[in-house]
Amino acid sequence: MKYIDALKKYNEGKDKWCAPRKGSVDYLKIRKMMKDIASASPKKASVSASPKKASSIIASLPKKVSPKTIFKNATLIQRFLKNKLILTKNNLDTRVQRYQLIKKRLDKITATDCLTKKMFGQENGYTLNGLVNLEKKIGSASVEGVIYLSSMPDMVGVYPIASKLMKIKPSNVAETKMNEWITQNLLIPKQSKHFVMMYKTTKCPVAKSNDNKLVAIERLVNYNELCDGDISALMKTNVRNNEMEMINMAFQSLIAVATYQNRVGYCHNDTHHGNFLYQINKDYKESDTGYYHYICYGSSFYIKSCKYNICLFDFGRSTPVLTTSNSNIAWDYLKILHGFVGRKYGGIINDPMDQNVNKNMAEILSRVQTIMNDFIKGDVDDMFDEIIHNIFAVFRNGTGIFRTKKPAKVLNKIPYKISMVEQYPKIKFK
């Protein structure tokens, strides 16, 4: 019996509650009561007290357990725990490990395999050879394709994949190639964290698609890394009133655009808030002092860690940056910032916002607008370089979100590279 239970029993029938000091007469009486009740309680039955039960247990045991069996079971448990860790963490190291784990499971899928329609409860979905089940439609509405939460039987985690279904047309085929290039050249080498990994792609031939009764939009499928949602949905939560997280995410979004333009060599041309996805950093705490290291044009800067990692997605409207007008290049940066500002100050967030947060986010939008105007006129040579020096470095610099001096805790061993370091990929979107 616990002390509190004995205390309650001791006070039963008393007019006044007694809470004795340790060592007092009443305290010793309560302790004696606890011992008396414990000694009077029946002892738990042991295996030896039940010969029949003991015999059945012994009979069910293997006659001999080999060291090999013990090692095998221990290895399976260790692998399960490791895989669970890989599938539930969102730092770049574990994202790369998760890629290797899932890609290995998808090796049995060929490039020309086709979906088969299947019901999951009340939901219309698909299965791919029983290896991937496309169970639930998610994400913001898009004319470029539809995304399904997808499970893998016997894989830790309910939905480890987001499958994107598209028509087989030049822009979507090009987007698939771009996803593959970014995965292999930026994410796997850990040179950026601001994009979504692609694990596999399948393109169903016409004849097979007819056999499986698939329409055009169901033939090309990209099996991508699952994110937690998009900025459009995130701004419907109270995150929109957290100033530090809002500034950090806005900075990350601008970095993602800059990386796509300068490191990959393409203008996105569709940077609305539904094309910026987020992943929740489940290990993040507000007291964290870690920073991510970036290199742009040979210079280093550091961005403080945040609960949300922002990823740019959906490249179907891209054009080579070398042949894109300055206005389109600049608009890539400006358009996404409207997703961080309320209607009152020219943004697109409908829900009420904290007045100060809304003003600060509107100020970032206004400053980028000014840089954009100068860039289009030719008064500014590089859009992102101006953003670094005239926004990152000076806007609310007391927050510590941005710094150029190396901090004590740097989270990425390999710096994230924003500017061009190799020849741009040659991918035609039209």
N, C-alpha and C positions, 0 to 999 in steps of 0.2 A: 504494500500500500504506500502511496506517495504521502509526503508530509501534509500537503494541502488537503488531501482527502481525510486524513486522520484529524486534522484541525477542524474541519467541518463537522465530523462525527462528534468530536469532543465538545463542540459548542451547541450540539442539539439540545433543545429544551431550556437553554440558558436565556435569561432576560437580556443579558448584555454580552456582546461578542468579545471573546477573549483572544488576544493575539500576544502570547507570552514571549518575553525576551529569552534568548538562548541561555540555557543553564538554570532558568527559574524552575520552581516546583511544577508549575503547569506544563512547562516545556518538556520536563522529564517524564511526566505522566503521558503526554502525547507520544513521546518516543517509545515508552513501554507498550502503549496500545498498539503501535505499529509492529513491534516485535511479536506480541501475542497473536495478532491477526496473521502475521506471516508464518508463524510456527503451526498455526491451526489449519492453514490452507493445504490442500492435497498437493503433493509433489507431482511434477510432470512425469508421465510415463516414459520409461526408457525403452530402447529396442529390446533389451534383455527381459523386460517385464512382459513382453508379448512374443512368446516363442514362435507362434505361427506367422506373425507379421515379419519378425526378424528372418525367418526361414525364407519367406517369399522375396524379401529384399535381397538376401544373399544369393538366392537362386537366379535372380534377374541380372546380377552382376556378371560381367565377362570373367571367364576362368582366369584369364591372364591379360593384363593391360600392358602392351608393349610400349617402350619409350617412343617408338615411331608414331603410335596412335596419340600419345600425350602431346608430342611435338606438333602433330597435324592439327589437333583440336586447338592448341594454343595459338598456332599460326592463323587458323580461321578466325578466332576471336580477335586477334591482333589486327588482322586485315579488315574485319568488320568495323572495328573502332576507328581505324585509320581512314577507311572510306567514308564513314559517317562524318568525321572531322572535315575531310576534303569537300564533301557535298554540302556542308552547312556554313562554311566560311567564305568570305568574299574578298580577302586580300589577294593581290595578284599572284603570289606564290601558290596559294591553294587553288586559285582559279586555273592555273596552268596544270597542276596535279589533277584537278577534276577533268580537264580536257583530255589528258592522257587516259584516265580511267574510263570515261564515257566513250571516247573514240575507239578504244580497244573492244568495248562491248558492241560497237556498231560495225566492226570489221566484216561481219557476215552479210551486211547489206551491200548490194551492188549498185552502181550508178544508175541502172535502168529499172530498178525495182519500183513497183507501183503500190499506191495505197489501196486498201480495201475498206469499203464503208462498213461501219459498225456502230451499234448503239451502246452507250454507257449510261445506264439508268434511263433518264428522260432526255439525255443529250445525244444529238447526232454527232458522230465522230468517225475516226478512221483507225486502222491498224496497219502497220508495215511489217508483214511477216511475223506478227506476234512479238517482235522485238521492241517496237515503239508503238504506244497507244496514244493517239491524238484524241483527248477526251473532252476538252472544254475550250470554247472560243473565248479569247481574252483581248485586251488592248483597246486603244482608241480606234474608231472607224477609219479605214484607209482604202483609197481606190487602188493602191499598189498591191494589196494582198490581205490575207487574213491569218491571224496567229492563234495557235492552239496550245494550251497547256498539255504537255505530253509526258507520259510515264514510261518507265522501263521495268518490266517484271523482274522481281528479285533484286532491284537496285535500291539502296538506301536513299530515302527521300521520296516524297510522294510524286512531285513533278520536277525532275531534273532538267527538262528540255522545253524550249519554246519552238514549235515547228511553224514555219511561215510558208503558206501555200500561195503560189503565184502562177500567172500565165507564163507560158514559154514565149517571151518576146525579147528583143535585143536589150532593153533597159533592165529587165529582171535577170537575164543571163549575165549581163555586165555586173549587176549588183552582187550576184552570187560569186563572180570572180573577184570582186572587190573585197567581199567578206573573207574569202579564202586568203587573199594577199595580206590583208590587215592581220588576220589571225596568225599567219606564218611569219610575217616580217615585223610586226609590232608587239603583239600580245605574247606569243610563245617566247620570243627573246626578251620579254619584259621591258620593252622600250616605251610603252604607253599603257595606261590602264583605262583609257577613256573610250573604248570601243567594246563591241560584243563579239565573243568567239563564235565561230561556226564549226560544228563538229562533223557535219556530213551534209551532202546534197544528193538528191535523186531527181532524175528527169524521166518521167514515164513516156515510153513511145506511144504513138497514136493508136496502134493496133491493140496494145495492152490496155490503154485507157478506155477504149471502147468495150473491151471484155469486162472491165471492172466498173463500167458505167460512170466514168469520171468525166466531168466537164473541164473546160480549158484551164480554169483557175486552180484545178486540183492536180495538175500534172508536174509542176516544178515545186519542189519542197526543199527548204533549207532548215536543217536541224541545228538550232542555235542555243547558246547559253541562255538560261532563264534569268531575267531580272525581276525586281520586285514591283515594277510599275513604271509609269512615265511621269514627267514633271506636271503634265496636265492634271493627273489624278492626285499627285502629291500636294498640289496647291489647294486642294479641297480639304486638306487636313490643317491642323493648327501649326504645322511647320511654317506656313506662310507668315506667321507672327514672330518667328525666331530670327532675329536680325543676323546673328553670327552665321547660322546655317544658310540663310538666304544669300548673304554676300558670298560665302564660300562656294555655294552651288553655282551662283552666277559666274564667278571667276572660273570654276571648273568647266562650265559650258563654253566660255570664250576660249579656254585652252584647248578643248576638244575640237572646236572649229579651226583654230590656228594649226593644230596638228594635222587635221585633214587637208587643209589648204597647203601648208608649208612642207610637211613631212611626206604626205601621200601625193600631193600635187593636184588636188581636185577641189572645185567649189561645190558645195552641197546643194544649194539652190532650194532647199525645203526645210529650213531650220525652225519649224514650229515646235511648240512644247510637247507634242506627241511623239516627236522623233528623238527626244532626249530621254533616255531611260535611266533609272537609278537602281543601285544595289545597296542594301542596308549593310553597314559594317557592324555586325553583331557584337564585336569586341570593343566598340568605341565607347569611351566615357568622356564626359565634358572636361574632366580633369586631365585628359591626355595632352601631352606636350610634343607629340611626334609631328614631323613635317615630311612632305614629299619633295624630292629634289627634281627640278626640271632644268634642262639646258636649252637655251634658244639663242641662236646667233653667237654661240661660243660663250655666252654668259649664263651663270647659274642664278636661279632664284628658288625659293621654297614656299610651299603652300601648306598651311596647317591642316592636319587631318580633320575629317568631318564624318558625321554619322552616315552620310550618303555619298556614294561614288557615282559620278555622272558619266554616262556613255552615249556617244552619238551613234545613230542608227538610221537605216533606210536610205540607201544611197542611189536609188533609182533615177533621180533627176540630175545627177552629177555631170559636170563639164570640166575639162582640163583647165586648171587655173591660168595657164599661160595664154589661153584663148578666150578667157572670160572677161567681161567688162569690169571696171573698177567698182561700178555701182552694185553689181551682183556679188562681187567679193565682199564688199562692205556690208551688204544686206544680210549675209550669212551671220555676221556678228550681232547686228542690231535686232533682227527678227526674234531671236530666242529670248532676248531681254524683256520683251513685252509679256512673256509668260511669268515674270517675277514681279510684275507691277499691277496694282489694282486699277479698276476702271477710272477712278477719280483722277489719276495722274497719267492717263493715256495707255494703260496696260489692258490685259484681258482677263485678269482674275475677277470673278464676279462676287465672291464671298467677301464679307467685311475684313479689312486688314487693320492692324495696328498702325496708327497715324505715322509714327516715326519710322517704322520699318518701310511703309509704303513710300514715304518721302525719300528715304535713302536709296531704295531700289530705283525710284524714278530719277534720282540724281545720276546713278550709274548709266541708266538709259540715255539721259540727256548728254552726258559726257561722250558716250560712244557715238551719238548722233552728230556731235560737233566734229569729232575725229573723222567720221564718215564723210561729212561735207568737205572737209579739207582734203581728204584722200581722193575724192571724186574730182575735185578741182585741180589736183596735182600738187598741192602745197605740202602734202605728206607722202613720203615714199613707201612706207610700210604700215599697214593698218594695225597689226598686232604689236609691233614695236612701240607704237604710240600708246596703245592700251596698257602695256606694261609700265611705261614711264609716267603716264598721266592719269592712270586710274589705279592699277594694282599698287603702285608705290606710294601714292599720296592719299587715296580715298580711305578715310577712317583708319589711318595707319597705326593708331593706338590699339587696334583690336589684335594685332599680331598675326593676322591671317596670312599676310605676305611679308617676306623678308628676303634680303639678299645675303646677309651674313649667315654662315652655316650654323644651324642650331645644334644643340647637344644631342638630340635624338632624331636621326634621319631614318625613315622607315623603308626606303628602297635602296638596295645596294647598287642597282643599275639605274643611273639617272634617266628620267623620261625625256626623250628627245623630241623637240617641237619643230625645229627647222630641218631643211633638206640635208640628208647625209648620203644619199645614193640616188641613182636615176629613178625617176618616177615610173610607176607601172603604166603600161600602155593598154588601157582598157577602154573600149568604145561603147558608150551608152546609147548611141543612136545609129 
